[in-house]
Amino acid sequence: MPSEAVDDYLKAIYEIAGDEGRASTASLARKLSVAPASVTGMLQKLAQRKPAPVQYQKHRGARLSEHGKLRALEVIRHHRLIELFLHRVLGYSWDEVHDEAERLEHAISEQLEDRIAERLGNPEVDPHGHPIPRKDGSIPTRRDMSLLEAFVGSETTVSRVSDSNPEMLRYLAGLGISPGTKIKLTGRAPFDGPLTLEIGNSRKKQALGPTVAGEIRVTPPLNGKGKG
């Protein structure tokens, strides 16, 4: 079985670069909180494996082979199913589940994965709205965009929220913002100023800075217009 460190690298490459792109050594070092020299050494070792999960070129970074991509998606599937199980069944808040899932994603068997998915009704998204890869490695598709790209006057629905910052998730929960929340963008201050929103059915008014707004993705408005 792949080691936890290998899984972490494969998952990080996928999260940075997606299906076909490349992840630079610097971006991997930042994401994994390790020295760039250590990243280079690990990528070189992975590229020499048979079959190699990673294709690596000096100064061009790394990309996943088909073998590596399937393993990365399997680990991501484990992670997001565990997050949802912790949230829906065990009552964890959405800001608590990420770190727990990081510890458990490597340990569960395929049988337990199947049992969790069945218990949850074979879900397509985790508590933060991120798609859960299917068993065959395919990913549920959805069209969404950053809240920063929405135009003033548009009414949208939150599709997903970054799970990288638990403090931000607690803040958004306090505002009533989570996947499925209706949002109307009513104003945008110039020079990277805050966005003003009406949140949910109550039309609660709230200002949101661009840093936080950039971590929220929403469904495109029906008329398809962009930022304005």
N, C-alpha and C positions, 0 to 999 in steps of 0.2 A: 504494500500500500504506500502511496506517496506520503512523505512526511508533512507535518503541519507547516513547516517553513516553505516547502515547495508549493503547497496549496495556497499559502498566503501570497506568494509571488504570482502564481497564475491568476488568482482572483484580482490582484492589484493591476496586473497588465490589462486584463479585460476591462476593469472599471475605468482605467485611464484611456485606453485605446479602442475599446469596442471590438467588433468582429475582425476588421481588416487593418486597423491602424497600428502605429508603433508607439511604444511607451519609452520615453527617454530615461536614461540612468538617473538623471537629477529628479525627475518626477516620481520615479519609484522610490528613491531615497527619501524624499519628503513624505510620501504616503506611508511607507513602512517604518519611518523613523530609524533608518540605519545609514551608515556611511556610504557614499557613492562607490568607494573601492570595494566594499562588501557586496554591493549590488552587482557590480561588474563581475566579480568572482562567481557569484551564484548564477548569473545569466550564462556565463561561459560553461559552467558545469552542466546546466540544464540543456544547453544547445548540443552537448556531446552525448547525451543519453540516447538510447535506442529503445523505443522510438523517442525522438526529441520533442518535448512539449513546447519548446521555445525556439524561435529562429533569432539569432543575435548577430548584429554587425556593429563593430566598433564605430562610435560617433553617430550611429543611426538608431541605436536603441534596440528594443526587442518587440517581436510580434509573436502571437500564439500560432502554433501549428493547429491543424484540425483536432489532433489528439489533445493538445493542451487546452484548446477552447472548450471541448466537451467536459474536461475535468473541471475547468474554472466554473462553467455553468452548473455543474453538479454541486460544487461547493456553495455557490450562490443560492441554488435551490434549497439546500440544507439550511443555510443561514436564514433565508426569508421565511421558510416554513416554520422554523423554530421561533422566530420573532412573533409570527402570528399566533402560534400555539401558546406561547408565554402570555401574549396580550389577551387573547380571546378566552382561553381556557383557565389560565392560572392567575389572571387579573393583574399582570404587570402593566405599568403605564408605558406609553410609547417611547418615553425617553429612557427607559430602563432596559429595553429588550436587546439593543444592539450589542452591548458588551457581553451579556449572557450568551447570545447566539454566537459571538466570536469564539467563546470558549467551547461551545458544544458542537459547532458545525462539522468539526473533523471526526467526532466520536460516534455519531449515530450510524447505525447500519442501514442498508437499503430497505430491510424489512420495516424498521422503525420509521424511516422516511415515508414509506408507503402507508403505514398506519396513521401517521400524523396527517398526511394529505387526505386520506379517506375520512378521518374524524372531522376535518375542517371543511369537507365538501369540495375537495380539489380546487382550492382558491387560486385566483390569478394575480392577486396583489398582496403585499405585506401591509403591516399597520401604517406605514408611511406612504403607501400608494405605489411602491416600486413593483414592477412585474416579477412574478415568480417563474423562473424557467420551468418548462415542462420536462417530463422524464426523457423525451427524445432530444432535448437540447434546444427546441424551438422556444421562442419567447412571445407571449401575448403582445400584440401590437396596439399602440394607441397614439393618437395625435395630441400633443400638448406643446406648450411653449412657456417660457419664463413669464412670470407676472410683470416683469419690467418691459416686456414686449407688447403688452396689452394697451389698447388705446383708451383715452379718457372717455367715459360714458359706456364702456363695454361691460356686459354682465357675463361672468364666467364661473366655472366650478373648479375648485382645487382638485388637481389630479394626483399630485405627489409632493412631498416635502423632503428635503435633504435630511438624512439621519446622522450627519457628522457631528452635530453639536447638541448634546442633551439639554444644555441650558436654553438654547434657542427653541427646542421642542417644547419645553415647559412654558416658555414665554408665549409661543403660538397657541398652546392649549388654553392658556389663560385668556387669550383673545377670542377663543372659539374657532380657531382656524385649524382644519385637518382635512384629509381627503374627503371630498363630497360636499364641503362647505361652499355655499354660493357667495360670490364676491362681486361687487360692482365698483369699478375704479372711477372715482368721481373727480380726482384732481391729481396733478403732477407738478411739483414745484420745479423751477428751472435749476440748472447747474447742479445736477445730481441731488436735488433736494428730495424730501419725502413724498411718498404717494399717499393720497387720502382715499380711504375705502369705506364702503358700507358692507358689513359682514352679516351673513346669514339672513334668515327671515325677519329678524328683529331690526335689520338695517342699522345695527350699531356702527357708529362712525369711529374711525381709527386712522391715525397716521402711521405709516410704516416706512422705515428708512430703506434705501436701495440695497444695502448689504443683506438684510433679512428678506426683502422682496425678491432678490435674486436667487434665493434658496427655495422659492415656491414656484411650482409649475401648475399651469391651469389649462383647461380645455380652450381651444381657439373659439372666439365668438362666431356665431353662425354666419355673419357676413364676411368673415375671413380677414377683416382689416387688422393691420398691425399697429405698432406704436404710434401714438399721436398725442 
